[in-house]
Amino acid sequence: MSHFFAYLSRMKFIRRWGLMHSTYPENVQEHSLRVAQIAHVLAIVRNRVFGGCVSPERAAVLALYHDVSEVLTGDLPSPVKEFNPEIKRAYHAIEAASKAKLLAMIPDALRPDYEPCLLPGDRDREHRALVTAADKLCAYLKCLEEMSAGNPEFAQAERALRRSVEDLDLPEVRYFLETFVPSFRLTLDELK
């Protein structure tokens, strides 16, 4: 018997943005889907617009699993995770141990297929960079949505995340910012 998918189903109970008042609470399961969608399009843009050669499907799969450790650790807010280098290193070690524990739950016959999803290696460096970019874009979009809903709690985070996203210096991220982000500032009636 494997508890792997029972644990994954608990992603919907892990709230993000624990230190912030949100008009719409976001959970890790929703976030992971959104990161997968954006990582997928970033890979497509890299290939079609900027002559890259990455797998959109691989980027999407890595994104789906990028926060699975949080079913064991919970979501630690970024200001806490990044408070100092020692805490950041310790938290990365806890995440790695959590992913290893989840991987051990997978039946032996399936483990070789899941190991590269939960513990991607150096060969996935480009894909992991796209997932990181998508993760930051999703945080930025969450801030935009909260600001659009009249929640000033996210104003400072929005500015910091915008700088962080721009600092990625990836052409596909700039493309996403120019092509897709402006729509997030519109109402439903304005989208029609």
C-alpha angles and dihedrals in degrees: 000000000000126000093191099107092038087059092045090052087062091066087092090065096054108094121209127212092037094171094049134074106238127196086208116028114224125208130203093252093056091043093051092053091050092047089050092052093049095042087052094053092043089057091048091049091048090053102039102034105026103032097249129150110216131129113253088196092053091049090050094049093048089050092051089058100033095103101030091115087071091076084073101030104031120225113302110200115247095242088059095042092050098038091115138344093260093056091044092053092046092050092050088052090051090049091050092049090049092051090048090052091051091047090053088059092062116094113259093245091058100037097089089060094048100041094075089049096051098032107028115187137212092288087068095053094117093046092047089051089055091049090050090050091048091048091054092045090053091052089049092049091050088055092050091050092049092048090049088053089057097257108142090183088089098049097099093041090051092055093045093046093047089056091045092051092047090048090061086079093203116146092218090056091052088049090052092048092051098039107036111016099069090066090061089068092059131089121239090259090052091052091062 
